[in-house]
Every structure is written in structure tokens, then in C-alpha cells.
Amino acid sequence: MIRDGVPDNVFPAPPSRRLDATELWGRAGEYGLDTLAAVERRTRLGATGE
């Protein structure tokens, strides 16, 4: 249970930093998936000769 005034030693960074980092990791994952999708499309187009 989180209580007012009790430090959270498991997550020493302020919540805003953790949320910012989570957003950045989410964006990085999304860009990675977009890259994989583009490679797959290019591979399929090359296989069909288009």
C-alpha cells in the first residue's frame, strides 16, 4: 500500500520520469514494428517482381 509521506524505495525516480521513459520505450517499439512491416512489404514486392 502506498501511503502519503512514505518513500517508495523500489522506484526511486519521480513518477514523471518513469512515465516519460515508458512513453519513449513504447515509441521505440512502434518504430521497430513499422520497420519490420516495411521490410516485409519490400520482401513480398521483390518476390513477386513488382
LOVO-633005 format. One line per 4 residues: number of its first residue (from 0); their letters; for each residue x, y, z of N, C-alpha, C. Coordinates in steps of 0.05 Angstrom, whole numbers, plus 32768, in hexadecimal, padded with zeros to 4 digits. Example, Ala and Ser with C-alpha at 12.3 -4.5 7.8 and 13.67 -1.06 7.14 Angstrom:
% LOVO-633005
0) AS) 8108:7F8E:809C:80F6:7FA6:809C:8108:7FBE:809C  8101:7FD3:808E:8111:7FEB:808F:8102:8001:809D
END
This chain:
% LOVO-633005
0) MIRD) 8011:7FE8:8000:8000:8000:8000:8012:8019:8000  800C:802C:7FF0:801B:8045:7FEE:800E:8059:8002  801E:8064:8013:8014:8077:8027:8021:8092:8023  8013:80A6:802A:801D:80C2:8027:8036:80C5:8039
4) GVPD) 804B:80CF:802E:8063:80D5:803E:8076:80BE:8041  806F:80A6:8037:8080:808F:8039:808F:808C:801F  80AA:808C:8020:80B9:808A:8007:80B5:806F:7FF9  80B5:806F:7FDF:80B3:8056:7FD0:80CF:804F:7FC6
8) NVFP) 80DC:803D:7FD5:80F8:8036:7FCE:80FB:8024:7FB6  80E5:8017:7FAE:80E6:8006:7F97:80EA:8016:7F7D  80DC:802D:7F7C:80DE:803F:7F65:80E8:805A:7F6F  8103:805E:7F70:810D:8077:7F7C:8109:808F:7F6A
12) APPS) 8106:808C:7F50:8103:80A3:7F3E:80E6:80AE:7F41  80E2:80C8:7F3D:80C7:80D3:7F3E:80B5:80C6:7F29  809C:80C3:7F2E:8089:80B6:7F1B:808A:80C2:7EFF  808E:80DD:7EFD:808E:80E9:7EE3:80A4:80DE:7ED1
16) RRLD) 80BB:80D8:7EDD:80D2:80CD:7ECE:80CC:80B1:7EC5  80BF:80A2:7ED6:80B8:8086:7ECF:80A4:8086:7EB8  8091:8098:7EB9:807D:809A:7EA4:8089:80A3:7E8A  809B:80B6:7E8C:80A9:80C0:7E73:80B9:80A9:7E67
20) ATEL) 80C7:8099:7E77:80D6:8083:7E6D:80C4:806E:7E60  80AE:8069:7E6D:809B:8055:7E62:8090:805E:7E47  808B:8078:7E44:8082:8083:7E2A:8097:8080:7E15  80B1:8085:7E1C:80C6:8083:7E09:80CA:8066:7E00
24) WGRA) 80C9:8053:7E13:80CB:8037:7E0C:80B4:802E:7DFA  809C:8038:7E00:8085:8032:7DEF:8089:803C:7DD3  8093:8054:7DD0:8098:805F:7DB6:80AD:804F:7DA7  80C2:8048:7DB5:80D8:8038:7DA9:80CD:801D:7D9F
28) GEYG) 80BC:8011:7DAE:80AF:7FF8:7DA6:809E:7FFB:7D8D  808F:8011:7D8D:807E:8017:7D76:808E:801B:7D5C  80A4:802A:7D5F:80B6:802F:7D48:80C2:8015:7D3E  80CA:8004:7D51:80D5:7FEA:7D4A:80C1:7FD9:7D3A
32) LDTL) 80A8:7FD9:7D43:8094:7FC9:7D35:808E:7FD5:7D19  808E:7FF0:7D17:808B:7FFC:7CFD:80A1:7FF5:7CEA  80BA:7FF3:7CF5:80D1:7FEB:7CE4:80CE:7FCF:7CDB  80C6:7FBD:7CED:80C2:7FA1:7CE5:80AD:7F9E:7CD0
36) AAVE) 8097:7FAD:7CD3:8081:7FAC:7CBF:808B:7FB6:7CA4  809C:7FCB:7CA3:80A6:7FD5:7C8A:80B9:7FC1:7C7D  80C9:7FB4:7C8D:80DB:7F9F:7C82:80CB:7F88:7C76  80B6:7F80:7C84:80A5:7F6B:7C7B:8097:7F72:7C61
40) RRTR) 808D:7F8B:7C5F:8080:7F94:7C46:8094:7F94:7C2F  80AC:7F9E:7C34:80C1:7F9F:7C20:80C8:7F82:7C17  80CA:7F70:7C2A:80D1:7F54:7C23:80BB:7F48:7C11  80A2:7F4D:7C19:808C:7F42:7C09:808B:7F4E:7BED
44) LGAT) 8090:7F68:7BEB:8090:7F75:7BD0:80A7:7F6A:7BBF  80BE:7F66:7BCB:80D5:7F5B:7BBD:80D0:7F3F:7BB3  80C2:7F2F:7BC3:80BD:7F13:7BBC:80A9:7F11:7BA5  8098:7F25:7BA2:8084:7F24:7B8C:808E:7F32:7B73
48) GE) 80A5:7F40:7B75:80B0:7F4D:7B5D:80A3:7F68:7B57  8094:7F73:7B6A:8087:7F8D:7B65:809A:7FA3:7B6D
END
